[in-house]
Amino acid sequence: MTRVSIAIILASLLSLTSCANTANGLAKDGKAAGQALDDSTHRVLKAGAH
């Protein structure tokens, strides 16, 4: 393998790692947003019941 090939492989691996971290972060944010929306919906329904 040449040095250029090794550099390309390492850059590709670094790029893929960054994408995986971004995807995991988006999934966590989506779950948190869904939970917040669910909580606020329950508060509104509870307030309307009184």
N, C-alpha and C positions, 0 to 999 in steps of 0.2 A: 504494500500500500504506500502511496505517496503521502507526503505531508498535506497536500491539498485535500486528498480524499479523507484523511483523518480529521482535518479541520471542518470539512463539510459535514461529516457524520456527527461530530461534537456539537456543531451549531444546530443541526437538525434535532438532536436529542434535547438540547436546551430549549429550543422552540416548543417542542412537544410537551415538555414539562410545564412550561408557562401556560400552555393551553389547558392542560389538565387542572392546574390550580385555579384558573379563571372559571372553568366549568364547575368545579366544586364550590367555589364562592357564589356563583349564580344560583346553584341549587340550594345552598343554605339561605341565601337572601330570599329566594322564592318561598321557602318553607316559613321563614320568619314573617314575611308579608302576609301569607295566608293565615297564619296564627293570629296576627294583629287584627286582620279584618274579621276573623271569626270572633275574637274577643270583643271588638267594638260592636259587632252585630248583636251579641248577647247582651251587652250593656244597654243598647238602644231598646231592644225588646223588653228587657227587664224594667226599664224606666217607663215604657208605655203601658205596662201591665198595672201600674199603680194608679 
